Amino acid sequence: MTGAADTHTVTNQAPPLVDRNLFDANAPLREAAEWAGASAVAPRARALGEALAGADAARWAEEAHRYPPVLRTHDRYGNRVDEVDFHPSWHRFMRLAVEHGAHAMPWAEPGPGAHAGRAVLLSLLAQTEPGHCCPISMTYAAVPALRASPELAAVWEPLITAPEYDPGLRPPQEKAGVLVGMAMTEKQGGSDVRANTTAATPSADGTYTLRGHKWFCSAPMNDAFLVLAQAPGGLSCFLLPRVLPDGTRNAIRLQRLKDKLGNRSNASAEIELHDAVAHLVGEEGRGVAHIIEMVNHTRLDCVIATAAGMRQSTVEAVWHAAHRSAFGAKLIDQPLMTQVLADLCVESEAATATMMRLASAYDDPDQAVFRRLATAVAKYCVCKRGPGHAAEALECLGGNGYVEEAPLARRYREQPLLSIWEGSGNVICLDVLRALATRPESAEAFLAEVEPAAAENAGLAAHLKGLKRSLASVEPAGARRLTEDLGLALQASLLIRHSPADVADAFCASRLGPDRGLNYGAVQTKAAAAIVARHFPG
């Protein structure tokens, strides 16, 4: 007689995807670190990749999302405290990120390849638990904005760049390190920040008092925020500390935490400012110009985090397919599945190459013109592809992927955030048009970047001819197609120059060719098995 326990024998399931170094197992990332000038980061990336590879890190990621942050507006006695409590696993990721320099490496250790090296580190963290990358990203991005006020930067930058994670609300001068957030948008404006109504009133001591509201305050547990408010001289940028030097809480009232679709481990809040003390950054009336430095760096991080998510989605799908059998063979060996997996791999590698090329442009002041246009193009094209890529990878796992225990459920909810955050599609495309209009040389720099590779691929050469015609007559209604074509040209050129020919040819045939398909795996490649093998996670 068969025992009852026999009906519960688990077979034909993939083992946990753990105990492989996230850096060593990622050939496209390792290679990109080399050609992007960031080879020096390899030892640090390998140490971080090892820490993130085990079952513990996987459990921490699940716990950080299963037990999201909790707002405490008052203590037990009725005193206003405005604090956010996090699960210990959140703090584990924050500590890893800060101690490895993902929050400030280019400012703390400036030198060749610093931004590209940091991109490697952030991508490893974002593969495992993306929510904590929000405060890490904003802390990194705050430094170039703060440098518009050298005296302010002299006080705050050493604390921002310190490799110490020191949570808790205390005066900044008493902390080993601080983190910075952002609060720009308001209910009535959203991306139209010039519609902001928060008022900034000068004080006799040189500070300002802010009164108003913010619809999205990112990472309200951080030590300070860059905010926009209307000063006598116009819309201006301010540094808003959470705790004042005398230890009193600044007049920042947390109204509620956003109940978000994804990014649930991270806190985002609606806040009210009741004459909160703030410091002017730069000049009055130039708030957008100053804070755009922060925005551009966080847009870079949107690209990095999306590429990281694509890597996670790809390896989860490949790993599952390599261990799951159906219809007499492993899924990975089923011709139709092999094509789908190969296409996911190609998309992931294109995103990785793009993030590394963009990050390397931040390492070179002479590439500012290229960087201006390429940041917006990459933010649109890579981040727009993230949600569909996650959905296809989840489908490779079928019902096994559509449960909360599987990381792809979290990833599926996370990817749309990165397309929305720091400018959704139309906002970014309008920024592309603005870059082309105000810096016409940016188009020349962009074409100079991609044209050399066209000599090696007829598909890219034909694509560039059409792109040049579009650039000659730019229309607002056509901004999405133009931005998409710019992004495809950049990605194709990078793969042609730096990736195996099989990968580059597959990308150009499926994204640029006349027979392009609408879904992953629709365009066949004879090298599908080799492409999948390149991306196999260990």
C-alpha positions in Angstrom: 0.0 0.0 0.0 1.3 3.4 -0.9 1.8 5.6 2.1 0.1 9.0 2.3 3.5 10.7 2.5 4.4 9.4 -0.9 1.8 11.8 -2.5 3.9 14.7 -1.3 7.2 13.7 -2.8 8.6 16.8 -4.6 10.0 16.1 -8.0 10.6 18.0 -11.2 11.2 21.3 -9.4 14.2 23.7 -9.7 16.4 23.9 -6.7 16.9 27.3 -5.0 19.0 29.6 -7.1 21.6 30.4 -4.4 25.2 30.0 -3.6 26.6 31.5 -6.8 28.5 34.7 -6.8 26.3 37.4 -8.5 29.3 39.1 -10.0 31.3 36.0 -11.1 28.3 34.4 -12.6 27.4 37.4 -14.7 29.6 37.4 -17.8 28.0 40.4 -19.5 28.5 42.5 -16.4 32.1 41.5 -15.8 33.0 42.2 -19.4 31.2 45.5 -19.4 33.1 46.5 -16.2 36.3 46.0 -18.2 35.4 48.0 -21.3 33.7 50.8 -19.2 37.0 51.4 -17.3 35.7 49.9 -14.0 37.9 46.8 -13.7 39.2 48.1 -10.3 35.8 47.4 -8.7 36.0 43.7 -9.3 37.3 42.7 -5.8 34.7 44.8 -4.1 32.0 43.5 -6.5 33.0 40.0 -5.9 32.8 40.4 -2.1 29.3 42.0 -2.5 28.3 39.4 -5.0 29.2 36.6 -2.5 27.2 38.3 0.3 24.1 38.6 -1.9 24.3 35.1 -3.3 23.2 33.0 -0.3 19.9 31.8 1.0 20.1 34.4 3.8 20.0 37.3 1.4 17.1 35.7 -0.4 15.2 35.4 2.9 16.0 39.0 3.8 14.6 40.2 0.5 11.4 38.3 1.1 11.1 39.6 4.7 11.7 43.2 3.7 8.7 43.0 1.4 6.5 40.8 3.4 6.8 43.1 6.4 6.8 46.6 4.9 7.6 49.8 6.8 5.2 51.1 9.4 4.5 54.8 10.1 4.4 56.0 13.8 3.2 59.6 13.9 3.0 59.7 17.8 4.6 57.9 20.7 2.6 56.3 23.5 2.3 59.5 25.4 0.9 61.5 22.4 4.1 63.3 21.4 4.6 63.8 17.7 7.5 61.6 16.5 7.0 61.0 12.8 9.1 57.9 12.5 9.1 54.9 10.2 9.9 51.5 11.5 11.5 48.9 9.2 12.1 45.2 9.4 15.7 44.2 10.4 16.2 42.7 7.0 15.8 46.2 5.4 18.6 47.5 7.6 20.8 44.5 6.6 20.6 45.6 2.9 21.1 49.3 3.7 24.2 48.4 5.7 25.6 46.3 2.9 25.0 49.0 0.4 26.6 51.8 2.4 29.6 49.8 3.6 30.4 48.8 0.0 30.1 52.4 -1.2 27.0 52.1 -3.4 25.7 55.4 -1.9 28.7 57.6 -2.6 31.7 55.8 -4.2 32.4 58.4 -7.0 32.4 61.2 -4.4 34.3 59.4 -1.7 36.8 57.8 -4.1 36.9 59.9 -7.2 38.9 58.6 -10.1 38.7 56.8 -13.4 35.8 54.5 -13.6 34.2 55.5 -10.3 30.7 56.0 -11.6 30.9 52.8 -13.7 32.2 50.9 -10.8 29.4 52.1 -8.6 26.9 51.0 -11.3 28.3 47.5 -11.0 27.7 47.5 -7.2 24.2 49.0 -7.4 23.2 46.5 -10.0 24.2 43.6 -7.7 22.1 45.0 -4.9 19.1 45.8 -7.1 19.1 42.2 -8.4 18.4 41.0 -4.9 16.3 43.7 -3.1 15.5 46.8 -5.2 13.5 48.8 -2.6 16.5 49.9 -0.5 18.2 51.2 -3.7 15.9 54.2 -3.6 17.5 55.9 -0.6 20.9 54.7 -1.7 20.3 56.3 -5.1 19.1 59.6 -3.8 22.0 59.9 -1.4 24.4 59.4 -4.3 22.5 61.9 -6.5 22.3 64.6 -3.8 26.0 65.4 -3.8 26.3 67.2 -7.2 23.2 69.2 -6.4 24.5 70.3 -3.0 27.8 71.5 -4.6 25.9 74.5 -5.9 26.4 75.8 -2.3 30.0 75.0 -1.4 29.6 76.0 2.3 26.6 73.7 2.6 28.4 70.9 0.8 31.4 71.3 3.1 29.2 70.5 6.1 27.1 67.7 4.6 29.3 66.0 2.0 31.7 64.3 4.5 28.6 62.8 6.3 26.9 61.7 3.1 30.0 60.0 1.7 31.0 58.2 5.0 30.9 54.4 4.7 28.8 54.1 7.9 25.1 53.2 8.0 23.8 55.0 11.1 20.0 54.9 11.2 17.9 56.9 13.6 16.8 60.5 14.0 19.6 62.5 15.6 21.4 65.8 14.8 23.6 65.2 11.8 26.7 66.3 13.7 26.2 63.4 16.1 26.0 60.7 13.4 28.6 58.6 11.7 26.9 59.0 8.3 23.7 60.4 6.8 21.3 59.6 4.0 19.4 62.1 1.8 16.0 61.9 0.2 13.9 64.0 -2.2 10.5 65.8 -2.0 9.7 67.7 -5.2 6.1 66.9 -6.4 2.9 68.2 -5.1 -0.8 67.2 -5.5 -1.6 69.8 -8.1 1.5 69.5 -10.2 3.2 66.2 -10.3 6.0 66.5 -12.9 5.0 70.1 -13.5 7.0 71.3 -10.5 6.6 74.9 -11.4 3.0 74.5 -10.2 4.3 74.0 -6.6 2.8 76.1 -3.9 5.0 75.3 -0.9 6.2 78.7 0.3 9.8 79.5 1.4 10.2 82.5 3.7 13.6 84.0 4.4 14.7 84.2 8.1 17.0 86.6 9.7 19.7 83.9 10.3 20.0 83.1 6.6 17.8 80.0 6.7 14.3 79.7 5.3 11.0 78.4 6.7 9.0 76.1 4.4 5.2 75.8 4.7 3.2 73.5 2.4 2.8 69.9 1.4 4.6 67.3 -0.7 2.7 64.5 -2.5 5.7 62.2 -2.7 8.5 62.4 -0.2 10.9 59.6 -1.1 12.6 57.8 1.8 11.1 59.8 4.7 13.4 58.1 7.2 16.5 59.8 5.7 18.4 62.6 7.5 17.7 65.4 5.0 15.8 66.1 1.8 16.3 68.2 -1.3 13.0 70.0 -1.9 11.5 72.7 -4.2 9.6 75.6 -2.8 8.6 79.1 -3.9 11.0 81.7 -2.5 10.7 85.5 -3.1 12.9 85.0 -6.1 11.0 82.1 -7.6 11.1 78.3 -7.4 14.2 77.4 -5.5 16.0 74.3 -4.2 16.5 73.7 -0.4 18.1 71.2 1.9 15.6 70.3 4.5 17.1 68.4 7.6 14.9 66.0 9.6 16.6 67.0 12.9 17.9 70.4 13.8 21.3 71.0 15.4 19.8 71.4 18.9 18.2 67.9 18.7 14.6 69.1 18.1 12.6 67.5 15.3 12.2 69.8 12.3 8.5 70.7 11.5 8.0 67.8 9.0 4.8 66.0 9.5 4.4 62.5 8.0 0.7 62.3 7.0 0.7 58.7 5.6 2.9 56.2 3.7 1.9 55.4 0.2 0.4 52.0 -0.4 2.4 51.3 -3.5 2.0 48.6 -6.2 5.6 47.6 -5.8 8.7 48.9 -4.0 6.9 47.9 -0.9 10.1 47.5 1.3 10.8 51.2 0.8 8.8 54.0 2.4 7.3 56.9 0.4 5.3 59.5 2.3 3.0 62.4 2.0 4.3 65.2 4.2 3.2 68.6 5.5 5.7 71.3 6.3 4.8 73.6 9.2 7.5 76.3 8.9 10.2 73.7 8.7 13.7 75.1 8.7 15.7 74.7 5.4 18.8 75.9 3.7 18.9 77.5 0.3 20.9 75.4 -2.3 22.4 77.7 -5.0 20.4 80.8 -6.0 16.8 81.7 -5.6 14.8 81.1 -8.7 17.1 78.4 -10.0 15.6 75.5 -8.2 14.9 73.3 -11.2 18.4 74.0 -12.6 20.0 72.9 -9.3 17.9 69.9 -8.5 18.1 68.6 -12.1 21.7 67.5 -11.2 20.1 65.1 -8.7 17.4 64.0 -11.1 19.8 63.1 -13.9 21.9 60.9 -11.5 18.8 59.2 -10.3 17.7 58.6 -13.9 21.0 56.9 -14.4 20.1 54.7 -11.4 16.7 53.9 -12.9 18.5 52.4 -15.9 20.9 50.5 -13.6 18.1 49.1 -11.5 16.0 48.1 -14.5 19.0 46.3 -16.0 19.5 44.6 -12.7 15.9 43.5 -12.7 16.2 42.1 -16.2 19.2 40.1 -15.1 17.3 38.7 -12.1 14.3 37.8 -14.3 16.5 36.2 -17.0 18.5 34.0 -14.6 15.4 32.9 -12.7 13.8 31.9 -16.0 16.9 30.1 -17.4 17.5 28.3 -14.0 13.9 27.1 -13.9 14.0 25.9 -17.5 17.2 24.0 -17.0 15.7 22.0 -14.2 12.1 21.6 -15.2 11.0 18.8 -17.6 7.9 18.7 -19.7 6.8 16.7 -22.7 9.8 14.4 -22.5 12.6 17.0 -22.3 14.0 19.8 -20.2 12.3 23.1 -20.9 15.6 24.7 -21.8 16.0 22.2 -24.6 12.5 22.7 -26.0 13.2 24.7 -29.2 10.4 27.3 -28.6 11.4 27.9 -25.0 15.1 28.2 -26.1 14.1 31.0 -28.4 12.2 32.8 -25.7 15.0 32.5 -23.2 17.6 33.6 -25.7 15.5 36.7 -26.5 15.3 37.5 -22.7 19.0 37.1 -22.5 19.6 39.5 -25.4 17.4 42.1 -23.9 19.2 41.8 -20.5 22.6 42.1 -22.1 21.6 45.1 -24.1 20.3 46.8 -20.9 23.5 45.9 -19.0 25.7 47.4 -21.8 23.6 50.5 -21.9 23.8 51.1 -18.1 27.6 50.7 -18.1 28.1 52.9 -21.1 25.9 55.6 -19.6 27.6 55.3 -16.2 31.0 55.6 -17.9 29.9 58.9 -19.5 29.5 60.3 -16.0 33.1 59.5 -15.4 34.3 61.8 -18.2 33.5 65.6 -18.1 34.2 65.7 -21.9 31.2 63.5 -22.5 28.7 65.9 -20.9 27.0 66.6 -24.2 26.5 62.9 -25.0 25.4 62.2 -21.5 22.7 64.9 -21.6 20.8 63.1 -24.4 21.9 59.6 -23.6 20.5 59.7 -20.1 17.0 60.6 -21.2 17.1 58.1 -24.1 18.3 55.2 -21.9 15.9 56.1 -19.1 13.0 55.8 -21.6 14.1 52.8 -23.7 15.6 50.5 -21.0 13.0 51.3 -18.3 10.1 51.0 -20.7 11.2 47.4 -21.6 11.5 46.3 -18.0 7.8 45.4 -17.2 7.3 43.4 -20.3 10.6 41.6 -19.8 9.6 40.7 -16.2 6.2 39.4 -17.4 7.7 37.1 -20.1 10.3 35.7 -17.6 7.5 35.1 -15.1 5.6 33.2 -17.8 8.6 31.0 -18.3 8.0 29.8 -14.8 4.3 29.5 -15.3 2.3 29.1 -12.1 5.5 28.6 -10.2 6.4 32.2 -10.9 3.0 33.6 -10.1 3.3 33.2 -6.3 4.7 35.5 -3.7 7.4 33.1 -2.6 9.0 33.4 -6.0 11.1 36.6 -6.5 9.6 37.3 -9.9 6.3 38.3 -8.4 8.1 41.1 -6.6 10.1 41.9 -9.7 7.0 42.2 -11.8 5.6 44.8 -9.5 8.9 46.6 -9.2 9.8 47.2 -12.9 7.0 49.7 -13.7 8.2 52.0 -10.9 11.5 52.5 -12.7 9.7 53.7 -15.8 7.6 56.1 -13.8 10.1 57.4 -11.2 12.1 60.5 -12.2 9.9 61.1 -15.3 7.4 58.8 -17.0 7.5 58.1 -20.7 6.1 61.4 -22.1 8.1 63.5 -19.7 11.3 61.8 -20.7 10.5 62.1 -24.4 9.8 65.8 -24.0 13.2 66.0 -22.3 14.8 64.4 -25.4 13.2 67.1 -27.5 14.5 69.7 -25.1 18.0 68.4 -25.3 18.0 68.3 -29.1 16.6 71.9 -29.2 18.9 73.5 -26.5 22.0 71.4 -27.2 21.9 70.6 -31.0 25.5 69.2 -30.6 24.0 66.4 -28.5 22.6 64.8 -31.6 26.1 65.0 -33.2 27.7 63.4 -30.2 25.1 60.7 -30.1 25.5 59.8 -33.7 29.3 59.9 -33.3 28.9 57.2 -30.6 26.8 54.8 -32.7 27.9 55.3 -36.3 31.2 53.4 -36.2 29.4 50.2 -35.4 27.1 50.6 -38.5 29.9 49.5 -40.8 29.7 46.1 -39.2 25.9 45.5 -39.4 23.6 46.3 -42.3 20.6 46.4 -40.0 22.0 49.1 -37.9 23.2 51.0 -41.0 19.7 51.0 -42.4 18.2 52.0 -39.0 20.6 55.0 -38.8 19.5 56.3 -42.2 15.9 56.4 -40.9 17.0 57.9 -37.6 18.8 60.8 -39.3 15.7 61.6 -41.3 13.7 61.7 -38.1 16.3 64.0 -36.4 16.0 66.4 -39.4 12.3 67.0 -38.7 11.5 66.5 -35.1 7.8 66.7 -34.2 6.4 66.5 -30.6 3.9 63.9 -31.5 6.6 61.7 -32.8 8.9 62.0 -29.8 8.3 58.4 -28.6 9.3 56.8 -31.9 12.3 59.1 -32.1 13.4 58.3 -28.6 12.9 54.6 -29.2 15.0 54.6 -32.4 17.8 56.5 -30.6 17.8 53.9 -27.9 17.8 51.0 -30.2 20.7 52.5 -32.2 22.7 52.9 -29.0 22.0 49.4 -27.8 22.8 47.8 -31.1 26.1 49.7 -31.4 27.2 48.6 -27.9 26.4 45.0 -28.6 28.2 45.0 -31.9 31.3 46.5 -30.3 31.4 44.6 -27.1 29.3 41.4 -27.1 29.6 38.1 -29.0 28.4 38.3 -32.6 25.6 35.9 -31.8 24.1 38.3 -29.3 24.5 41.4 -31.5 23.1 39.7 -34.5 20.1 38.5 -32.6 19.4 41.9 -31.2 19.7 43.7 -34.6 17.5 41.0 -36.4 14.8 41.1 -33.8 14.7 44.8 -33.0 15.9 46.6 -36.1 15.1 44.2 -39.0 12.0 44.4 -41.3 10.8 41.0 -39.9 10.9 42.1 -36.2 8.3 40.5 -33.9 6.1 41.9 -31.3 6.8 39.4 -28.6 9.9 37.7 -27.1 11.0 34.7 -29.2 9.1 35.7 -32.3 12.3 36.1 -34.3 14.4 32.9 -34.5 18.1 32.8 -33.9 20.2 29.8 -34.8 22.5 30.7 -31.9 19.7 30.6 -29.2 21.3 27.8 -27.2 24.7 29.5 -27.1 23.2 32.8 -26.0 21.3 31.0 -23.2 24.5 29.2 -22.1 26.3 32.6 -21.9 23.7 33.8 -19.4 23.4 30.6 -17.3 23.8 31.6 -13.7 26.6 29.4 -12.6 
